[in-house]
Amino acid sequence: MRRLLSFAVLPALLLLPAFAFADVKIGYVDLQRALNEVEEGQVAKARLKTKFEKSQVQLDKEQNALKTRKDELDKKRLAMDEATLRQKAEELDKEFMRVSGLYTKLQKELSDEERQATAEIFAKMRTLIAGLAEKEGFTFVLELNESGLLYGPPSFDLTNELVRLYNSTHKATAKK
């Protein structure tokens, strides 16, 4: 949607009469860099990293237990009758599916939490960008990203000002 908007805005600007360009001031913001630099973004990133590490420890423990059970089954395979071997293999398969489901669940939880934290910060940033653009007289503020703006004069980069304004407006809190 944002790419579509930037592709629609730029050609529209070219259609403006030359005299209209005198009043047009275009700025840009690197939202990803701002997200990484604002205190609230750093707190969220640290919180997510801690949660990821705890999840990874839990998964490693589960996977090691599963591997141990498989190794035991492989060692005792020749001493078991076919029915017992089949039963143990089915139990091991069920356990594997449970651990796989746990991995998927934990991955989804982390992804959802990251998406929510990012969306909240970006929403606050958009409000600040609108105020900053109005205060500084910018007609448009574009997002600097990999598929959009390739270059802009550093004097039109509002990212540093956005980070300063964000940090002074929204104090970081360590949510758990």
Secondary structure, DSSP 4 states (H G I P E B T S, - for coil): -HHHHHHHHHHHHHHS-GGGGGG--EEEE-HHHHHHHSHHHHHHHHHHHHHHHHHHHHHHHHHHHHHHHHHHHHHHGGGS-HHHHHHHHHHHHHHHHHHHHHHHHHHHHHHHHHHHHHHHHHHHHHHHHHHHHHHHT-SEEEEP-TTS-----GGGB-HHHHHHHHHHHS------
